[in-house]
Amino acid sequence: MERPIAKGGLPAEAEVLAPFVEGAPEPARAAWLAWSRTWPQPKTVAPTLARWKLQVTPVRAGIERIWEAIEQRDDWNLLETWLGQIRGRA
């Protein structure tokens, strides 16, 4: 017999936790496990976040300047320069 989380707390192992979505039919366990395994594992999350973390947050004025060049003159050089800078190539 399954106990609700509210009454028994979280199980020691996540695999024991039955998936549940309010008002939806319960998915097959195999389908749930296949879907959950497509998500990144915790050990890969931190390096991915570090790789994509911007060192400088773009401000509105800079974004507008880049967008104006693209929109009005079809000039992508500012965007390409900025992308090069955040990728460490400039």
N, C-alpha and C positions, 0 to 999 in steps of 0.2 A: 504494500500500500504506500502511495506517495504522500509525503507531508508537504504542505505549502511552505515556501521560504519564510513567510511571515510567522509560522508556528515552529519551524525547526531550524531556522538559520540556513546559511549556505552550506552545501556539502563540501567535504574536504577536497574532492576532485571535481573539476568543472565538467568532466564527461558524464558525471552522474546527474547533473542538472538537466531536467527535461525542458526542451524549448517550448515556449508558450507565447502566443500573440492573442491578445484580447479580441474575441469575436471571430477569429479565423480558425479554420481547421488545423489540427496539429500536424506538422510536417512529418514525413517518415524520418526516423532517426538517421538512416544512411544519407538521405538528402541533406539533412542538417549538418552532419559531420563533414560531408563533402564541401558544402558551402563554407563552413567555419575554417576549414583547412586552407582555403584560398586567401585568407587574410594573412598579412605579414606576421611572422613570429616576433615576440618581444625583443629578442636579441638583434633583429634586423631593423627595428624601428628607430632607435637612437642614431645609428649611422646615416640612415636615410634622411632624418630630420636635420641632422648637422650638415649634410651635403646641400640641402635646399634652403637652409636658413639664410636669409639676407643679412648682411652685416650692416647695411644702411637701409632704413625704411624709406621707400619713396614717398615724397610729399605731394600733395595735390598740384602745386604749381609745376613741379617737374613732370608729373604725369600729363597735365594739360599741355605743356610745351611740346612733349613728344607726340601727343595725339594731334595737336594742331598741325604739326609738320606733316604728319601722315594724311590727315583729312584734307588739308588745303593744298598741299603741294605734292602729295604722294611721295613724300621724302621719308624713307625708312632709316636713314643714317643715324638719327638720334637714338632711335630704339635699338638698333644694332650696336651702337657704341655703348649704350647703357647696359645691354645684355652682356657685352664683352667685359665691362667693368665688374659686374656682379659675378661673372664666371671666372674672374681673375686673369683675363687675357689682355686687359688694357692698362 
